Amino acid sequence: MYRELEEPIINDLDVHALEIYCETLVTYRKASQKVRETSEVYTSRTDPSRPRINPWFSIAIDAANQLKKFSDILLMDPVSRAKVGLAKSRDEDLSPMELYFKRKRDSAENPYQD
């Protein structure tokens, strides 16, 4: 997929962000595994009537949020690539004939569009 992009999206300046992304992914996977082994919530011995969030679950949530942040920074999803104009247009994959019919259909659906 990376090779299909017209322009590279990761360069030498992104090494540290990519490193943080990879380390955070490891943290997320470890925390998620611990949650699967235990539970998302637990009850305290001192106050069994009040369930508490498993600390590993909190770590997994924080790591997931960090992964999202760094995937946006590194343009690792189509939405963030589209924001900076690196997303490949779907029209580029169409043959000239398909593109002609698509434009004709689009103009028929939106006759008042310039």
Secondary structure as UniProt FT lines:
FT   HELIX           2..4
FT   HELIX           12..14
FT   HELIX           15..37
FT   STRAND          41..43
FT   TURN            48..49
FT   STRAND          51..53
FT   HELIX           55..73
FT   TURN            74..75
FT   HELIX           78..83
FT   TURN            84..85
FT   HELIX           90..93
FT   HELIX           96..109
FT   TURN            111..112
//
